[in-house]
Amino acid sequence: MRTLVTGGAGFIGSTLAGALLDAGHDVAVVDDLSRGLHDQVPQGARLLQLDITSPALHDALAEVRPEVVFHQAAQIDVRRSVSEPLFDTAVNVLGTVNVLQGCAAAEVRRVVFASSGGAIYGDTDQLPTPEDAVPSPASHYGAAKLCGEAYLGVYAQLYGLETVSLRYANVYGPRQDPFGEAGVVAIFAARLLSGGEAVINGDGRQTRDFVFVDDVVRANLLAARTDALGTYNIGTGTQTDVLTIHRLLAAACGSDAAPRHGTAKAGEQLRSCLEVRRARERLGWTPQVELAEGLRRTVEFFRSAAAA
């Protein structure tokens, strides 16, 4: 199968590209390398260095003619979306429309879209939250992802694109960027391994549904080859607060450093946890990597990277 992964030099995208190659598929990667790393593009994948908002993306899609496009590229920082809403909209809304328009012109069969669970639902008393919960985004990022899903529906109706939206919970694992503002597991792990201090925004009692990257990649592979269409939560159905994440990571890193508490950030949710029954029933997907094991693998990755 011919495939194309936008954001394929990034954390989730490069892991997905590697899994597609391992499964015997042809893989092209689109990434502007603004956050993704050239070294993370797996050997055997063709790299096209492009911005997803560029008209040149249409030419690339016409040349590659993928059967399935995995749209992973995004502006992923919730806090940056609040401070720079026009930039977030340009990437996450206009960029997504540009990808979809190029897919329609290139007669792509299916688009699998990396959406967001927690950011779309916002704070809700319905936990774990099912896909039919009323959306209530608390950030520009969440609003942009919801808008992207709406555009997928439009392109499905107008052009016959098969579309699947995967609403990710908080994805963590090897290759996650430890130097940005997104990805608390990677940030904490890198700081604790270096003997530094981890900063918790607010009291640390905010909860998230942490799902390991390999489980997310497996959901994408299933979304590409099953007949199922529509929207699916990809999480674990379990809440874990940030204080617990710090405690578990400190133990895995062999650190006794206490966290420092900073001010709570605008646009940050208090609780998030996704109901995943629909993904189990229609995609045949369930999470397989337990939190403690996923954190151990993540710490080992960063420990090895620091020693290299």
C-alpha positions, 0 to 999 in steps of 0.5 A: 500500500502506498502511504504518506505521513504528514509530520513524519519526522516528529514523535508520533509520525516517525514512529508510525512511518517506521511501523508502516515500513515494517508492515511492508508498505511504501512510505513517503513523509512530509515534514518541514523539519521545524520541530521534527528531526531528519534523523527520526525519518526511518530508513526506507521512507522518502522525505519531502521537506514541505510545509503543510500549508504550502501549495507545493503539497498538492504537487507532492501528493499528485506525484506520490499518489498515496492510497492512505494519508495519515495526517499527523502534522500539527501545531501541538502546543495548547499554551502556544495556541492560546498565546498565538491563536492565528498561528495555531489556526494557520497550521491546524485549520488551513494546513488541514484543509490544504492537506484534504484539498490535495488528497481530493485532487490526488484521488487519495482513498482514505485520510486518517486524521490525528485529532485530540480527545481531551482538548475537544471535550474540555472539562466535563463531568462525563468521565471517561468521555465518549465520542458523542459527548458535547464538545467544549474546547477550552483552547484554540488548539481544541477548537482547531482540531474540532474544526479539522474534523468538520472539514473531514466530514465535508470532504467525505461528502463532496469528494468521497474521501474515506475519513477517520478521526482518531481523538488521541488522549495524552500520547507519550513515549520514546522520541517525544520532544523533551524541550518544548511546552507539550509532553509532560512525560518527556519533559519530566524524564529529561530533567530528572535524568539530568539531575534537574528540577521538574516544574508542575504547573498548578497543584499537580492534581489535574488528570490526563489519560496517558496512552503509549505511542506504540498503542496509538500507532497500532490504532492508526494501522487498524484505521487504515485497513478496516472498513470503519469510518468516523471518529474514535477515542484512542486512550486508556480510560484511566485518569492519572494526575501529574503528581503521580506521573512525577512520582513514577518517573522519579522512581524510574529515573532514580531521582529523589528530587521534589517537584517545584510548583509553578502557576497554572497555565491558561487553557489547561484542563483540570481532568481528561479521560477517554471512553474507548469502547467504540474503538474496541468494537469497531476497530478491534483496538485496545491499549496494551502497554500499561503506564508503568511499562510505558514510562519505563520504556520512555525513561530508558530511551532518554537515558540511552540518548543522553549516553550516546 
